Each structure stands twice: as C-alpha cells, then as structure tokens.
Amino acid sequence: MIFKFQRNFLIFKVNRSGGQDVWNHRYRKYKIKQQGKPDDFASIHEVVRRRLERGKQDGDLPDCLMIDGGIGQLAAACSARDDLDVQID
C-alpha cells in the first residue's frame, strides 16, 4: 500500500456569533453572498466552491478538505468539489 502525505489541509467550520454566520478557513473569514434564511448546506457549498475555484485559477488546490459538520455539510462540500471536477480527498 502506498501512502500519500497530505501537505495542504483546508478545514471549514461555521461559527455563529450575534446572529451572523462567519465561515473560517485558515483564519480567513468569508462573507456569505447567499440571501434569505441562513442555510448551512448552501453556505458551505458556496464557500468551498469559491475556495476551489480560486485554487484552480492559482494552481493552489489543497491536498485534503476537512468539513466540520454532519453528512449534509459533507455532501454540500462534495457537491461543490464535483461541480468543478476537482480531485481531492
């Protein structure tokens, strides 16, 4: 079995503070563009997609994504990854 060492991890986590959604990524905050009632799944899809789009353009894709949440958040992140045809764990 061959093991690949992961060099570049991205961890996405939502923090709710004062009624505002703040998404953190390596201490970077993303302002959610989605309008209407807060939707964790749509928000994580938006943030992961935005980061991966930028990573594709800059040649800076992560080796691994870690999603803080349940199966719904994971599915939303995987959907964003698949929309862009990006191959990461």
Contacts in CASP RR format, 6 or more apart in sequence:
PFRMAT RR
TARGET T0000
AUTHOR 0000-0000-0000
METHOD contacts of the structure
MODEL  1
MIFKFQRNFLIFKVNRSGGQDVWNHRYRKYKIKQQGKPDDFASIHEVVRR
RLERGKQDGDLPDCLMIDGGIGQLAAACSARDDLDVQID
4 63 0 8 1.000
6 63 0 8 1.000
6 64 0 8 1.000
6 89 0 8 1.000
7 63 0 8 1.000
8 60 0 8 1.000
8 61 0 8 1.000
8 62 0 8 1.000
8 63 0 8 1.000
8 64 0 8 1.000
9 62 0 8 1.000
9 63 0 8 1.000
9 64 0 8 1.000
9 65 0 8 1.000
9 66 0 8 1.000
10 25 0 8 1.000
10 26 0 8 1.000
10 51 0 8 1.000
10 62 0 8 1.000
10 64 0 8 1.000
10 65 0 8 1.000
10 66 0 8 1.000
11 25 0 8 1.000
11 26 0 8 1.000
11 65 0 8 1.000
11 66 0 8 1.000
11 67 0 8 1.000
11 68 0 8 1.000
12 23 0 8 1.000
12 24 0 8 1.000
12 25 0 8 1.000
12 44 0 8 1.000
12 47 0 8 1.000
12 48 0 8 1.000
12 65 0 8 1.000
12 66 0 8 1.000
12 67 0 8 1.000
12 68 0 8 1.000
12 77 0 8 1.000
13 23 0 8 1.000
13 24 0 8 1.000
13 68 0 8 1.000
14 21 0 8 1.000
14 22 0 8 1.000
14 23 0 8 1.000
14 24 0 8 1.000
14 40 0 8 1.000
14 43 0 8 1.000
14 44 0 8 1.000
14 68 0 8 1.000
15 21 0 8 1.000
15 22 0 8 1.000
15 23 0 8 1.000
15 24 0 8 1.000
16 22 0 8 1.000
21 32 0 8 1.000
21 38 0 8 1.000
21 43 0 8 1.000
22 29 0 8 1.000
22 30 0 8 1.000
23 29 0 8 1.000
23 30 0 8 1.000
23 32 0 8 1.000
23 43 0 8 1.000
23 44 0 8 1.000
23 47 0 8 1.000
25 47 0 8 1.000
25 51 0 8 1.000
30 47 0 8 1.000
30 50 0 8 1.000
32 43 0 8 1.000
32 46 0 8 1.000
32 47 0 8 1.000
33 46 0 8 1.000
34 42 0 8 1.000
34 43 0 8 1.000
34 46 0 8 1.000
40 73 0 8 1.000
40 76 0 8 1.000
41 72 0 8 1.000
41 73 0 8 1.000
41 75 0 8 1.000
41 76 0 8 1.000
42 76 0 8 1.000
44 67 0 8 1.000
44 73 0 8 1.000
44 76 0 8 1.000
44 77 0 8 1.000
44 80 0 8 1.000
45 76 0 8 1.000
45 77 0 8 1.000
45 79 0 8 1.000
45 80 0 8 1.000
46 80 0 8 1.000
48 65 0 8 1.000
48 67 0 8 1.000
48 76 0 8 1.000
48 77 0 8 1.000
48 80 0 8 1.000
48 81 0 8 1.000
49 80 0 8 1.000
49 83 0 8 1.000
49 84 0 8 1.000
52 61 0 8 1.000
52 80 0 8 1.000
52 81 0 8 1.000
52 84 0 8 1.000
52 86 0 8 1.000
53 84 0 8 1.000
54 60 0 8 1.000
55 61 0 8 1.000
56 84 0 8 1.000
56 86 0 8 1.000
61 86 0 8 1.000
61 88 0 8 1.000
62 88 0 8 1.000
63 88 0 8 1.000
63 89 0 8 1.000
64 88 0 8 1.000
64 89 0 8 1.000
65 77 0 8 1.000
65 81 0 8 1.000
65 88 0 8 1.000
65 89 0 8 1.000
67 73 0 8 1.000
67 74 0 8 1.000
67 77 0 8 1.000
81 88 0 8 1.000
END
